[in-house]
Amino acid sequence: MPNINVTDQQEDFLYDVVFKNMEPWEAYKANYKNAGCSPAQMRQRAKKLMSNKSVQAKYQAMILDKQNSVLVDSEFVTYHLKDLALNAKTEGAKARALELLGKACNMFKETVVFEDSEHRKLADEVKKNRKRIINGEEPVNLNTLEFEPRSTEQGEGDQDGTD
């Protein structure tokens, strides 16, 4: 990142905007102590700060740095999920973040159960194919299996169902 002169406080403000995805006024509130400052005044001050040429240059450099170096790893994901679980505005978002954190920590074991007959038939055919392969036989092409239910009705007196 190019060396652009901004204060530590300005850099912290920009870090919150760029990397923590805060609105500028929220980052301003977090980094500048403004006793008695109204939200409207904080928005105005954040806007003025963002229009500063040095701050704007540093902001652009930080955006480029973020785009060029974003690595998503387990630490990144868990950090942001923890943040979301603690700070989300809705209980649903908090619960979802906690659920995903639990999955990331292998706290839950997902089990898939097939209940319909088509899946059961396919699972049975896979087992049979496995046995065929083990016994050195030719496996059946599972793509050719029909899963639509067939009518078992036969014409009167016909053993094979033909006319």
C-alpha positions in Angstrom: 0.0 0.0 0.0 1.4 3.4 -0.9 2.5 5.6 2.0 -0.3 8.2 2.4 -0.1 10.5 5.3 -3.2 10.3 7.6 -3.4 10.3 11.3 -3.8 7.1 13.3 -7.3 8.1 14.2 -8.1 8.7 10.5 -6.6 5.3 9.6 -8.7 3.6 12.3 -11.8 5.3 11.0 -11.0 4.1 7.5 -10.2 0.6 8.6 -13.7 0.4 10.2 -15.3 1.7 7.0 -13.4 -0.6 4.7 -12.8 -3.8 6.6 -15.6 -3.8 9.2 -18.1 -2.5 6.7 -19.3 0.3 9.0 -21.1 3.3 7.7 -18.9 6.3 7.9 -20.9 7.9 10.7 -20.7 4.7 12.7 -16.9 4.6 12.2 -16.7 8.3 13.1 -18.7 7.6 16.3 -16.4 4.7 17.2 -13.1 6.6 16.6 -13.9 10.2 17.5 -15.1 11.0 21.0 -17.9 13.6 20.4 -19.6 14.4 23.7 -22.9 16.0 23.0 -22.6 15.5 19.2 -25.9 14.6 17.5 -26.2 11.8 15.0 -26.8 14.5 12.3 -23.6 16.2 13.3 -21.7 12.9 13.2 -22.9 12.3 9.7 -21.8 15.7 8.7 -18.4 15.3 10.2 -17.9 11.8 8.7 -18.8 13.2 5.3 -16.4 16.1 5.7 -13.6 13.6 6.8 -14.3 11.4 3.8 -13.9 14.4 1.5 -10.4 15.1 2.8 -8.0 14.4 -0.1 -5.5 12.4 2.0 -8.3 10.4 3.7 -9.9 9.8 0.2 -6.5 8.6 -1.2 -6.0 6.3 1.8 -9.5 5.0 1.5 -9.0 4.2 -2.2 -5.7 2.4 -1.4 -7.4 0.4 1.4 -10.2 -0.6 -0.9 -7.6 -1.9 -3.5 -5.7 -3.6 -0.8 -8.9 -5.3 0.4 -9.8 -6.4 -3.1 -6.3 -7.8 -3.7 -5.7 -9.6 -0.5 -9.1 -10.9 0.6 -8.5 -14.4 1.8 -11.4 -16.3 3.2 -10.2 -18.8 5.7 -11.8 -20.4 8.8 -10.5 -17.6 11.0 -12.0 -14.9 8.8 -15.4 -16.7 8.6 -15.6 -17.4 12.4 -14.5 -13.9 13.3 -17.3 -12.4 11.2 -19.9 -15.0 12.3 -19.0 -14.2 15.9 -19.4 -10.5 15.2 -22.8 -11.1 13.5 -24.0 -13.4 16.3 -23.3 -10.7 18.8 -24.3 -7.6 16.9 -27.0 -8.6 14.4 -30.1 -6.5 14.5 -32.6 -9.4 14.3 -32.8 -12.6 16.4 -33.1 -14.6 13.2 -29.8 -13.4 11.9 -28.1 -14.0 15.3 -29.6 -17.5 15.4 -28.4 -18.3 11.9 -24.9 -17.0 12.7 -24.7 -19.2 15.8 -25.9 -22.2 13.8 -23.2 -21.6 11.2 -20.6 -21.2 13.9 -21.7 -24.5 15.4 -21.4 -26.2 12.0 -17.9 -24.6 11.6 -16.9 -26.1 14.9 -18.4 -29.5 14.0 -20.9 -29.3 16.8 -23.7 -30.8 14.7 -23.8 -33.9 12.6 -26.0 -33.8 9.5 -27.8 -37.0 8.6 -29.6 -37.4 5.3 -32.5 -39.8 5.3 -34.2 -40.8 2.0 -37.8 -41.5 2.6 -39.3 -41.7 -0.9 -39.4 -45.0 -2.9 -37.4 -43.7 -5.8 -34.4 -42.9 -3.6 -34.7 -46.2 -1.8 -34.8 -48.0 -5.2 -31.7 -46.1 -6.3 -29.9 -46.9 -3.0 -30.8 -50.6 -3.4 -29.4 -50.6 -6.9 -26.2 -48.9 -5.8 -25.7 -51.7 -3.1 -26.4 -54.4 -5.7 -23.9 -52.8 -8.1 -21.3 -52.7 -5.3 -21.8 -56.4 -4.8 -21.6 -57.0 -8.5 -18.3 -55.1 -8.7 -16.9 -57.0 -5.7 -17.8 -60.3 -7.3 -16.2 -59.3 -10.6 -19.5 -58.9 -12.5 -20.5 -56.1 -14.8 -22.4 -53.3 -13.0 -25.7 -52.0 -14.2 -25.9 -48.5 -15.6 -27.9 -46.6 -13.0 -28.8 -43.9 -15.5 -31.0 -46.3 -17.4 -33.2 -47.2 -14.4 -36.8 -46.1 -14.6 -38.3 -44.6 -11.5 -41.8 -43.9 -12.6 -44.3 -46.3 -11.2 -45.5 -48.8 -13.7 -49.0 -50.2 -14.0 -49.1 -53.9 -13.1 -52.6 -54.4 -14.5 -52.8 -57.1 -17.2 -55.5 -57.8 -19.7 -58.0 -60.6 -19.0 -56.5 -63.9 -19.7 -53.1 -62.5 -20.8 -50.2 -63.6 -18.7 -47.8 -61.1 -20.2 -50.1 -58.1 -20.5 -50.0 -58.1 -24.4 -53.1 -58.1 -26.5 
